[in-house]
Amino acid sequence: MVKVREEHPVHSDGTVDLDAWLQRIQAEVATDDDTALRKACEISQLAERESRNSHHSWEGTSSFITGLEMAEILAGLKLDQETLIAAVLYRGVREEKLTLEYVEKKCGSGVAKLIEGVLGMAAIMAVQPRSGGAVLGDRLGQLEKVRKMLVSIIDDVRVALIKLAERTCAIRAVKQASKDKKRKVAQEVFNIYAPLAHRLGIGYIKWELEDLSFRYLKPQDYKKIARLLDEKRIDRENYIKNVVGQLRASIAEMNINAEVNGRAKHIYSIWRKMRRKGIDFRDVYDVRAVRVLVPHVRDCYATLGVVHSLWRHIPREFDDYIATPKENGYRSLHTAVIGPEGKTLEVQIRTHDMHEEAELGVCAHWRYKGTDLGSGRDSYEEKLAWLRQVLEWQEELGDIEGLPDQWQAAVEADRIYLFTKDGHVVDLAVGATPLDFAYRIHTEVGHTCRGAKVGGKIVPLTHKLKTGDQIEIMTTPGSTPSRDWLNPNLGYLTTSRARAKVIHWFKQQDKEQNELAGRHQLEAEFKRLALRQINYEELAQQVNYKAAPDMFAAVGAGDLKVAHVINAAQRILAPDEAKEFMFLTPRQPTPQKSQDAGVVVQGVGNLLTHMAGCCHPVPGDAIIGYITFGRGVTIHRMDCANAVQLQEQEPERMIEVDWGGTYEETYPVDVAVLAYDRPGLLRDITVVLANERVNVLAVNTQSNKHDNLARMQLTIEVPSLQMLGRVLTRINQLPNVIEANRHRLKNH
């Protein structure tokens, strides 16, 4: 049943009686400043008058009148003065009769921010596919708007409530519009805003949105049920009156102070129940329904006993939403009985507080302070619940035709939503760390970050954050970024924005320091992965630097990656030098590959290959093949002494090979670890390998009692050099480990 609303109070000439209207609003909501809301109304009214003859219009209605109607809806939800002011002015800003700058100047930044957030909610509809398709840039821009919209409505629930009020006014206003206009507005309201009202638990807005949408989307079904309801209205009202009197008397005998009334009938809910259960109108139980409100939870169950003692309960028609609330927090007892005259009757039983929650939803819980939802831990818990509701609402939208994959991609696939210590919302890419969060808050917070707490507990800076986490960053004045933060193997930073800020910081530091750091990085990486050095001056030219010191400085500042230097070295090596060099990164896959070993034999397909046991090549190594008798092609590293000797003795049996397109197979690699001996050292190393899912083929450990050094030789299986570099980095971080490197071949 559509909600009946009061008309605006008017003067004899038909204009709005603003004094009477304000008096009615102030009876609902206690305002801080009686003049502030009046001032907003006068601003909206003046803007309407000045633009009356302009091209701006909205569904043939006045932005001023619409603003008053929105404010009335929100006053019914007991919202604060700032929200009511934003509602009064919103349509004026939307229709470009007012600017946000003017609103901020006259009414404050809080009101302007609310209106800006509501305007951003238009991004919901912007992600719908356009005819002919949208270009990539447009689509990415839309998705960014969706993210910002979600952050704004999560950060301040009032944004969503104002939008709900606006859409309620919109669907009320299309009564005289064209059929297509009615369907368009109704479809949007039904698909998006009625589910949002449900998620927020605002019952009376949800029912109105659903009934009005249903009226325009399925007019014949709506009229049929409305006619059936109207035909039996007088008989039903008399029946309910008798039931209410009988039930009220029985409950009073239990000394329970109860309020018993007939319950409103909602046309859409009746139609939905008929469709879901495949039943006729006469079999819908809640066509005849009463609601009982009692003071305490214990009274709910006592009243249920009274109901079941009066009338026979219908099996499988009882729901205890007090013990198990609905996902939006709704609580009540529902039961269906065979009432007087053998007619079915639904009875809802709840406390007065539960009823307020069912009607007002989130508005029954939260008191607003400025643009915040309170402060402290309670605020965080409330906002976390609100976050879950918004994301559940978003998941529901994923089933709507026209909104789907793009919406999901904008919100679900690559973003997480986090809370600051004060309860504000920040969105980051999935996989982000506390350090990424620190740089998202402020550059200086990131630079001086030395620790973080998630939910009050200290976590490593490499901790992976998840939606709903509340993060507190611990800083140390005067501290600076660490170069380890730029090492992707260590996992400190995952967002390009944070990495760019760290890189920029190092660029501003002393060039000589960067040069030393860059040289150390290159030499350490070459040594650790058993790479042989080449002419640095020549290499600098290949990466577009005038001299080696400039290249080192760029590496130290983070402008140039070590991997790029290695790739450049690959291009300048002569063929006879290539066999002395092993490349750091896997080479580009080619379409033709061996099914046995992930190796492509140039010009030949389906040829048996196997890895040489003398050098254990790994994907990314420069390799060469040797044609054997009966065993196919043996794959050697180019710097393998045996391969060099074979090239000199039998060059005609050497063949070019390359790595295939996938590296699913693993390859054995020898690793040398030098460490100060201690109990549990080997266990810690194997834990690292297990965490990285690396298989260990052999371990040989020797301990020297004189110098207390332990020397380990491990043979492990890795799928690529990237994984090898990651494993070596993790081992080097263990306590007492001096160095961990790929073992150099004895032939070198």
Beta strands, then each sheet from edge to edge (+ up, - down):
strand 1: 259-262
strand 2: 289-294
strand 3: 312-320
strand 4: 333-338
strand 5: 344-351
strand 6: 415-419
strand 7: 425-429
strand 8: 449-454
strand 9: 457-459
strand 10: 471-475
strand 11: 599-601
strand 12: 609-611
strand 13: 623-627
strand 14: 633-637
strand 15: 654-655
strand 16: 657-659
strand 17: 667-676
strand 18: 695-704
strand 19: 709-718
strand 20: 737-742
sheet 1: 1+ 2- 5- 4+ 3-
sheet 2: 6+ 7-
sheet 3: 9+ 8- 10+
sheet 4: 11+ 16-
sheet 5: 12+ 14+ 13- 15+
sheet 6: 18+ 19- 17+ 20-
end
